[in-house]
């Protein structure tokens, strides 16, 4: 069975160091699974640019974490920019959240299975999940799952437990 391709959006690196957040433990568990090579992990220049704008102490820790993982860096291009505009045009993501739409577009154009996000205002919410599915199907892109680290960990653990019991 092939490994799940996951795109780690900026908030994952933030939650890894924020011990007061509800999803911190699951985020750490996901990052450790990435470190062990259980997923085919990706992020993008968009994530790196956002992390570089964080306060220095936090920025350095998050970038060090990212660069210490077996993770491939994807780059936004004209195709991703076009798809970003389609998400915005359809009204599922606002122009003010353009960077969030770009994360989704980069993952979609690179045929990633899942974008992992804890951005509950713009990415990891029902309206965005439905809208991205609609736009991707309309323009012949693969369906992209948008999941939190908790959803990825729970689903993968369930799959591992049940995989050989058929």
C-alpha positions as CSV (number, residue, x, y, z in Angstrom):
1,X,0.0,0.0,0.0
2,X,1.4,3.4,-1.0
3,X,2.0,6.1,1.7
4,X,-0.5,8.8,2.1
5,X,0.8,12.1,0.5
6,X,0.3,14.9,3.1
7,X,0.9,18.6,2.7
8,X,1.8,20.3,6.0
9,X,0.3,23.8,6.1
10,X,1.9,26.6,8.3
11,X,-0.4,26.0,11.3
12,X,1.0,22.5,11.8
13,X,4.5,23.9,12.6
14,X,3.0,26.5,14.9
15,X,0.9,24.0,16.9
16,X,3.9,21.7,17.3
17,X,5.5,24.3,19.6
18,X,2.3,25.6,21.2
19,X,1.7,23.2,24.2
20,X,-1.4,25.1,25.3
21,X,-3.4,24.2,22.1
22,X,-5.8,21.3,22.1
23,X,-4.3,19.7,19.1
24,X,-0.7,20.0,20.2
25,X,-0.3,16.3,21.2
26,X,-1.8,15.0,18.0
27,X,0.4,17.5,16.0
28,X,3.5,16.2,17.7
29,X,2.3,12.6,17.0
30,X,1.8,13.4,13.3
31,X,5.3,15.1,13.0
32,X,6.9,12.1,14.7
33,X,5.1,9.8,12.1
34,X,6.5,12.0,9.3
35,X,9.9,11.8,10.9
36,X,9.6,7.9,10.8
37,X,8.7,8.1,7.2
38,X,5.1,6.8,7.6
39,X,3.8,9.5,5.2
40,X,5.1,11.1,2.0
41,X,5.3,14.6,3.4
42,X,5.3,17.9,1.5
43,X,5.1,21.6,2.2
44,X,5.7,24.6,0.0
45,X,7.5,27.9,-0.5
46,X,4.2,29.5,0.7
47,X,4.6,27.8,4.1
48,X,8.3,28.8,4.4
49,X,7.5,32.4,3.5
50,X,4.8,32.5,6.2
51,X,7.2,30.9,8.8
52,X,9.9,33.4,7.9
53,X,7.5,36.2,9.0
54,X,7.0,34.8,12.5
55,X,8.8,36.4,15.5
56,X,12.5,35.4,15.4
57,X,12.6,32.9,18.3
58,X,9.5,31.0,17.1
59,X,10.5,31.3,13.4
60,X,13.9,29.7,14.0
61,X,12.3,26.8,15.9
62,X,9.6,26.2,13.3
63,X,12.0,26.4,10.3
64,X,14.5,24.1,12.1
65,X,11.7,21.6,12.6
66,X,10.6,21.8,9.0
67,X,14.2,21.4,7.6
68,X,14.8,18.5,10.0
69,X,12.0,16.4,8.5
70,X,12.0,14.2,5.5
71,X,9.7,16.6,3.6
72,X,9.7,17.8,0.0
73,X,9.3,21.5,-0.8
74,X,6.8,22.2,-3.5
75,X,6.6,25.6,-5.3
76,X,3.7,27.7,-6.4
77,X,3.5,28.3,-10.1
78,X,1.1,29.8,-12.7
79,X,-1.2,26.8,-12.5
80,X,-1.5,27.1,-8.7
81,X,-2.1,30.9,-9.0
82,X,-4.9,30.2,-11.5
83,X,-6.5,27.6,-9.3
84,X,-6.2,30.0,-6.3
85,X,-8.2,32.6,-8.3
86,X,-10.8,30.0,-9.1
87,X,-11.3,29.2,-5.4
88,X,-11.7,32.9,-4.7
89,X,-14.0,33.5,-7.7
90,X,-16.3,30.7,-6.5
91,X,-16.5,32.4,-3.1
92,X,-15.4,29.6,-0.9
93,X,-12.2,31.5,0.1
94,X,-12.0,35.3,0.3
95,X,-9.4,37.5,-1.4
96,X,-8.2,38.3,2.2
97,X,-7.4,34.6,2.6
98,X,-5.5,34.3,-0.7
99,X,-2.5,32.7,1.0
100,X,-4.7,30.0,2.4
101,X,-6.2,29.4,-1.0
102,X,-2.7,29.2,-2.4
103,X,-1.7,26.4,0.0
104,X,-4.7,24.4,-1.1
105,X,-4.0,25.1,-4.8
106,X,-0.3,24.1,-4.5
107,X,-1.4,20.8,-2.9
108,X,-4.1,20.2,-5.5
109,X,-1.9,20.9,-8.5
110,X,0.8,18.6,-7.2
111,X,-1.8,15.8,-6.6
112,X,-1.3,15.6,-2.9
113,X,-3.9,13.4,-1.1
114,X,-4.4,15.5,2.0
115,X,-3.6,19.0,3.2
116,X,-3.1,19.0,7.0
117,X,-4.2,22.2,8.6
118,X,-5.3,23.7,11.9
119,X,-6.5,26.9,10.3
120,X,-10.1,26.6,11.3
121,X,-11.0,30.1,10.1
122,X,-10.1,29.5,6.4
123,X,-8.9,26.0,5.6
124,X,-10.0,23.3,8.0
125,X,-13.7,24.1,7.9
126,X,-16.7,22.5,6.2
127,X,-17.4,25.3,3.7
128,X,-13.8,25.2,2.4
129,X,-13.8,21.4,2.2
130,X,-17.0,21.4,0.2
131,X,-15.8,24.3,-2.0
132,X,-12.4,22.8,-2.8
133,X,-14.0,19.5,-3.7
134,X,-16.4,21.3,-6.0
135,X,-13.8,23.4,-7.7
136,X,-11.3,20.6,-8.0
137,X,-13.9,18.3,-9.6
138,X,-15.1,21.1,-11.9
139,X,-11.6,21.8,-13.2
140,X,-10.4,18.1,-13.3
141,X,-8.1,18.2,-10.3
142,X,-8.0,15.3,-7.8
143,X,-10.2,15.6,-4.8
144,X,-8.0,16.9,-1.9
145,X,-8.9,16.0,1.6
146,X,-8.5,18.7,4.2
147,X,-7.8,17.2,7.6
148,X,-6.5,18.2,11.0
149,X,-3.6,16.3,12.5
150,X,-6.1,14.5,14.8
151,X,-8.1,13.3,11.8
152,X,-5.0,12.0,10.1
153,X,-3.6,10.2,13.1
154,X,-7.0,8.6,14.0
155,X,-7.6,7.5,10.5
156,X,-4.1,6.1,10.0
157,X,-4.1,4.3,13.3
158,X,-7.5,2.8,12.5
159,X,-6.2,1.7,9.0
160,X,-3.2,0.1,10.5
161,X,-5.3,-1.9,13.1
162,X,-7.7,-3.1,10.5
163,X,-5.6,-3.4,7.4
164,X,-4.7,-7.1,7.9
165,X,-8.0,-8.3,9.3
166,X,-9.9,-8.6,6.0
